[in-house]
Amino acid sequence: MLDIGKKIRALRLENDLTQDELASRLELTKGYISQLENNLTSPSIQTLYSILEVLGTDIHEFFGGEKNQEVVVYRKDDYYEKEDFNLRNKITWLITNSQKYQMEPIILSIEPNGQSFIDNPHQGEEFGYVLEGQITLVLNKKRYIIKKGESFYYQANKEHYIMNSGAREAKILWVSTPPMF
């Protein structure tokens, strides 16, 4: 008999995610993920599908099948989105299960007067390209205005975040290495 909780835990660890990170991506609680992994509760079919999507697999592979080939092309219906109403932003993961790779490309959409979360210093590098609008990159308290068609690159060893003080939505293609979102 398949131990669903054990298999979810193994996939989560394989993807280098904490219970809290997995829960956040799914808009669930860390406690619920812990209960799943310890087989104290069972997920609904919809929740299981969502968990497997975030962990980069599907129901067929999870229950014993093998994927036929490596995924190279990702379509819009493969994307995963998370909206933060407090910070007035939306993150769109462009690659399913990108946290297991060395790069993590996302689209960050920020409403007027919104911002990204404030990221503490960490190892790695970050690159961005402004697709729409204008942003302010705050890097260790220094501010950089970046307009549509311009890009940025920095070592992530300083506190950093992005703000939109403009009158319209800003969109940024943002690539982190290692994966951070």
C-alpha contacts under 8 A as a table, 3 or more apart, distances in Angstrom:
res1	aa1	res2	aa2	distance
2	L	63	F	7.80
3	D	6	K	5.41
3	D	7	K	6.25
3	D	39	N	7.94
4	I	7	K	5.12
4	I	8	I	6.13
4	I	36	L	7.96
4	I	37	E	7.44
4	I	39	N	7.34
5	G	8	I	5.16
5	G	9	R	6.17
5	G	36	L	5.28
5	G	37	E	3.71
5	G	38	N	5.64
5	G	39	N	5.23
6	K	9	R	5.11
6	K	10	A	6.17
6	K	37	E	5.69
6	K	38	N	7.17
6	K	39	N	7.96
7	K	10	A	5.03
7	K	11	L	6.20
7	K	37	E	7.90
8	I	11	L	5.16
8	I	12	R	6.10
8	I	36	L	7.95
8	I	37	E	6.29
9	R	12	R	5.04
9	R	13	L	6.15
9	R	37	E	5.61
10	A	13	L	5.19
10	A	14	E	5.98
11	L	14	E	4.93
11	L	15	N	6.20
11	L	55	L	6.45
12	R	15	N	5.16
12	R	16	D	6.35
12	R	17	L	5.49
12	R	18	T	7.22
12	R	19	Q	7.69
12	R	22	L	7.44
12	R	55	L	6.53
13	L	16	D	4.79
13	L	17	L	5.81
13	L	18	T	7.33
14	E	17	L	7.78
14	E	100	K	7.60
15	N	55	L	6.82
15	N	97	N	7.56
15	N	99	Q	6.22
15	N	100	K	5.04
16	D	99	Q	7.29
16	D	100	K	7.00
17	L	20	D	7.92
17	L	21	E	5.84
17	L	22	L	6.21
18	T	21	E	5.11
18	T	22	L	6.29
19	Q	22	L	5.22
19	Q	23	A	6.02
19	Q	30	K	5.55
19	Q	33	I	6.21
19	Q	34	S	6.97
20	D	23	A	5.06
20	D	24	S	6.06
20	D	29	T	7.32
20	D	30	K	4.93
21	E	24	S	5.10
21	E	25	R	6.33
22	L	25	R	5.28
22	L	26	L	6.37
22	L	30	K	7.86
22	L	33	I	7.81
22	L	54	V	7.81
23	A	26	L	5.15
23	A	27	E	5.80
23	A	28	L	4.67
23	A	29	T	5.27
23	A	30	K	5.36
23	A	32	Y	7.92
23	A	33	I	6.45
24	S	27	E	4.97
24	S	28	L	6.21
24	S	29	T	7.18
24	S	30	K	7.92
25	R	28	L	7.78
25	R	54	V	7.50
25	R	82	K	6.91
26	L	50	S	7.13
26	L	51	I	7.05
26	L	54	V	7.76
28	L	32	Y	6.76
28	L	33	I	7.52
29	T	32	Y	5.22
29	T	33	I	6.58
30	K	33	I	5.17
30	K	34	S	6.22
31	G	34	S	5.00
31	G	35	Q	6.16
32	Y	35	Q	5.01
32	Y	36	L	6.19
33	I	36	L	5.06
33	I	37	E	6.17
34	S	37	E	5.13
34	S	38	N	6.14
35	Q	38	N	5.13
35	Q	39	N	6.00
35	Q	40	L	4.87
35	Q	41	T	5.71
36	L	39	N	5.02
36	L	40	L	6.01
36	L	41	T	5.34
36	L	42	S	6.06
36	L	43	P	7.04
37	E	40	L	7.71
38	N	41	T	7.92
39	N	42	S	6.75
43	P	46	Q	7.85
43	P	47	T	5.66
43	P	48	L	5.66
44	S	47	T	5.12
44	S	48	L	6.11
45	I	48	L	5.09
45	I	49	Y	6.17
46	Q	49	Y	5.14
46	Q	50	S	6.25
47	T	50	S	5.02
47	T	51	I	6.10
48	L	51	I	5.07
48	L	52	L	6.10
49	Y	52	L	5.21
49	Y	53	E	6.13
49	Y	58	D	7.11
49	Y	59	I	6.78
50	S	53	E	5.07
50	S	54	V	6.33
51	I	54	V	5.29
51	I	55	L	6.19
52	L	55	L	4.92
52	L	56	G	6.13
52	L	57	T	5.21
52	L	58	D	5.56
52	L	59	I	7.01
52	L	62	F	7.79
53	E	56	G	5.15
53	E	57	T	5.74
53	E	58	D	6.31
53	E	96	T	7.15
53	E	97	N	7.64
54	V	57	T	7.74
54	V	80	Y	7.69
54	V	96	T	6.74
54	V	97	N	5.89
55	L	96	T	7.89
55	L	97	N	5.60
56	G	96	T	5.63
56	G	97	N	4.44
57	T	61	E	6.45
57	T	62	F	6.82
58	D	61	E	5.52
58	D	62	F	6.06
59	I	62	F	5.00
59	I	63	F	6.19
60	H	63	F	5.50
60	H	64	G	6.54
60	H	65	G	5.23
60	H	66	E	7.33
61	E	64	G	5.28
61	E	65	G	4.28
61	E	66	E	5.09
61	E	67	K	6.25
62	F	65	G	6.94
67	K	70	E	7.56
71	V	74	Y	7.39
74	Y	78	D	5.99
74	Y	79	Y	7.63
74	Y	94	L	7.25
74	Y	95	I	6.43
74	Y	96	T	7.70
75	R	78	D	5.31
75	R	79	Y	7.04
76	K	79	Y	5.40
76	K	94	L	7.93
78	D	94	L	7.62
78	D	95	I	7.52
78	D	96	T	6.54
79	Y	92	T	6.49
79	Y	93	W	5.59
79	Y	94	L	5.22
79	Y	95	I	6.63
79	Y	96	T	6.59
80	Y	92	T	5.67
80	Y	93	W	5.22
80	Y	94	L	7.21
80	Y	96	T	7.40
81	E	90	K	6.87
81	E	91	I	5.60
81	E	92	T	4.40
81	E	93	W	6.31
82	K	90	K	5.65
82	K	91	I	5.35
82	K	92	T	6.64
83	E	88	R	7.66
83	E	89	N	5.95
83	E	90	K	4.21
83	E	91	I	6.39
84	D	87	L	5.61
84	D	88	R	5.75
84	D	89	N	5.37
84	D	90	K	6.05
85	F	88	R	4.78
85	F	89	N	6.68
87	L	114	G	5.32
87	L	115	Q	5.54
87	L	116	S	6.58
87	L	117	F	7.21
88	R	110	I	6.07
88	R	111	E	5.54
88	R	112	P	7.87
88	R	113	N	7.60
88	R	114	G	4.66
88	R	115	Q	6.55
89	N	108	L	6.99
89	N	109	S	5.50
89	N	110	I	4.36
89	N	111	E	6.09
89	N	114	G	6.34
89	N	115	Q	6.48
89	N	116	S	6.59
90	K	108	L	5.87
90	K	109	S	5.16
90	K	110	I	6.58
91	I	106	I	6.56
91	I	107	I	5.90
91	I	108	L	4.80
91	I	109	S	6.53
92	T	106	I	5.43
92	T	107	I	5.08
92	T	108	L	6.48
93	W	96	T	6.96
93	W	98	S	7.83
93	W	104	E	7.84
93	W	105	P	6.63
93	W	106	I	4.67
93	W	107	I	6.73
94	L	105	P	6.09
94	L	106	I	5.50
94	L	107	I	7.25
95	I	98	S	5.32
95	I	104	E	7.51
95	I	105	P	6.99
95	I	106	I	7.96
97	N	100	K	6.20
97	N	101	Y	7.90
98	S	101	Y	5.32
98	S	102	Q	7.87
98	S	103	M	6.96
98	S	104	E	5.38
98	S	105	P	7.69
98	S	179	P	7.21
99	Q	102	Q	7.37
99	Q	103	M	7.55
99	Q	104	E	6.37
99	Q	178	P	7.85
99	Q	179	P	5.18
99	Q	180	M	7.66
100	K	179	P	7.93
101	Y	104	E	7.14
101	Y	178	P	7.89
101	Y	179	P	7.48
102	Q	177	T	5.71
102	Q	178	P	5.32
102	Q	179	P	6.61
103	M	175	V	6.42
103	M	176	S	5.60
103	M	177	T	4.67
103	M	178	P	5.76
103	M	179	P	5.75
104	E	175	V	5.37
104	E	176	S	5.17
104	E	177	T	6.39
104	E	178	P	7.09
104	E	179	P	4.85
104	E	180	M	7.40
104	E	181	F	7.81
105	P	173	L	7.01
105	P	174	W	5.66
105	P	175	V	4.23
105	P	176	S	6.56
106	I	173	L	5.89
106	I	174	W	5.29
106	I	175	V	6.31
107	I	171	K	6.64
107	I	172	I	5.53
107	I	173	L	4.65
107	I	174	W	6.06
108	L	171	K	5.60
108	L	172	I	5.14
108	L	173	L	6.49
108	L	174	W	6.87
109	S	169	E	6.82
109	S	170	A	5.68
109	S	171	K	4.42
109	S	172	I	6.49
110	I	114	G	5.59
110	I	115	Q	6.10
110	I	116	S	7.40
110	I	163	M	7.58
110	I	164	N	6.29
110	I	169	E	5.67
110	I	170	A	5.25
110	I	171	K	6.43
111	E	114	G	5.20
111	E	115	Q	7.79
111	E	164	N	6.74
111	E	168	R	6.68
111	E	169	E	4.54
111	E	170	A	6.53
112	P	164	N	5.44
112	P	165	S	5.80
112	P	166	G	5.60
112	P	167	A	5.44
112	P	168	R	5.52
112	P	169	E	5.69
112	P	170	A	7.68
113	N	163	M	7.12
113	N	164	N	5.43
113	N	165	S	5.04
113	N	166	G	7.12
114	G	163	M	5.96
114	G	164	N	5.54
114	G	165	S	7.37
115	Q	161	Y	7.24
115	Q	162	I	5.47
115	Q	163	M	4.14
115	Q	164	N	6.00
116	S	161	Y	5.68
116	S	162	I	5.33
116	S	163	M	6.56
117	F	161	Y	6.27
117	F	162	I	7.91
118	I	159	E	7.01
118	I	160	H	5.95
118	I	161	Y	5.01
119	D	159	E	5.68
119	D	160	H	5.35
119	D	161	Y	6.15
120	N	157	N	7.93
120	N	158	K	6.73
120	N	159	E	4.61
120	N	160	H	6.74
121	P	156	A	5.82
121	P	157	N	4.32
121	P	158	K	4.40
121	P	159	E	4.93
121	P	160	H	7.51
122	H	156	A	5.64
122	H	157	N	5.00
122	H	158	K	7.32
123	Q	155	Q	7.67
123	Q	156	A	6.07
123	Q	157	N	5.93
123	Q	178	P	7.78
124	G	155	Q	6.10
124	G	156	A	5.46
124	G	157	N	7.33
124	G	176	S	7.34
124	G	177	T	5.33
124	G	178	P	5.74
125	E	153	Y	7.37
125	E	154	Y	5.85
125	E	155	Q	4.53
125	E	156	A	5.25
125	E	176	S	6.00
125	E	177	T	5.40
125	E	178	P	7.40
126	E	153	Y	5.65
126	E	154	Y	5.61
126	E	155	Q	6.49
126	E	156	A	6.44
126	E	174	W	7.19
126	E	175	V	5.74
126	E	176	S	4.54
126	E	177	T	6.39
127	F	151	S	7.35
127	F	152	F	5.59
127	F	153	Y	4.36
127	F	154	Y	6.75
127	F	174	W	5.71
127	F	175	V	5.16
127	F	176	S	6.52
128	G	151	S	5.40
128	G	152	F	5.18
128	G	153	Y	6.51
128	G	172	I	6.27
128	G	173	L	5.40
128	G	174	W	4.27
128	G	175	V	6.22
129	Y	148	K	7.85
129	Y	149	G	6.78
129	Y	150	E	5.92
129	Y	151	S	4.19
129	Y	152	F	6.53
129	Y	172	I	5.53
129	Y	173	L	5.15
129	Y	174	W	6.60
130	V	133	G	7.16
130	V	134	Q	7.18
130	V	135	I	7.77
130	V	146	I	7.23
130	V	147	K	6.38
130	V	148	K	4.83
130	V	149	G	5.62
130	V	150	E	5.81
130	V	151	S	6.15
130	V	170	A	7.51
130	V	171	K	6.05
130	V	172	I	4.46
130	V	173	L	6.44
131	L	148	K	5.50
131	L	149	G	6.23
131	L	170	A	7.43
131	L	171	K	5.30
131	L	172	I	5.40
131	L	173	L	6.81
132	E	147	K	7.91
132	E	148	K	5.21
132	E	149	G	7.86
132	E	169	E	7.29
132	E	170	A	5.01
132	E	171	K	4.94
132	E	172	I	7.07
133	G	147	K	6.42
133	G	148	K	5.52
133	G	166	G	7.36
133	G	168	R	6.54
133	G	169	E	6.18
133	G	170	A	4.33
133	G	171	K	6.70
134	Q	145	I	7.21
134	Q	146	I	5.76
134	Q	147	K	4.38
134	Q	148	K	5.91
134	Q	164	N	6.77
134	Q	165	S	7.96
134	Q	166	G	6.47
134	Q	170	A	6.01
135	I	145	I	5.93
135	I	146	I	5.35
135	I	147	K	6.49
135	I	162	I	6.61
135	I	163	M	5.73
135	I	164	N	4.87
135	I	165	S	6.94
135	I	166	G	7.41
135	I	170	A	6.77
136	T	143	R	6.24
136	T	144	Y	5.41
136	T	145	I	4.61
136	T	146	I	6.12
136	T	162	I	5.64
136	T	163	M	5.11
136	T	164	N	6.27
136	T	165	S	7.42
137	L	143	R	5.63
137	L	144	Y	5.05
137	L	145	I	6.49
137	L	146	I	7.27
137	L	160	H	7.35
137	L	161	Y	6.07
137	L	162	I	4.59
137	L	163	M	6.53
138	V	141	K	5.69
138	V	142	K	5.53
138	V	143	R	4.58
138	V	144	Y	6.48
138	V	160	H	5.45
138	V	161	Y	5.38
138	V	162	I	6.00
138	V	163	M	7.65
139	L	142	K	5.23
139	L	143	R	6.42
139	L	144	Y	7.95
139	L	158	K	6.48
139	L	159	E	6.02
139	L	160	H	4.55
139	L	161	Y	6.84
140	N	158	K	5.38
140	N	159	E	5.07
140	N	160	H	6.12
141	K	159	E	7.82
141	K	160	H	7.96
146	I	150	E	6.07
146	I	151	S	7.06
146	I	152	F	7.79
147	K	150	E	5.55
155	Q	158	K	7.58
156	A	159	E	7.42
156	A	160	H	7.45
164	N	169	E	7.60
164	N	170	A	6.64
166	G	169	E	7.60
176	S	179	P	5.43
176	S	180	M	6.52
177	T	180	M	7.43
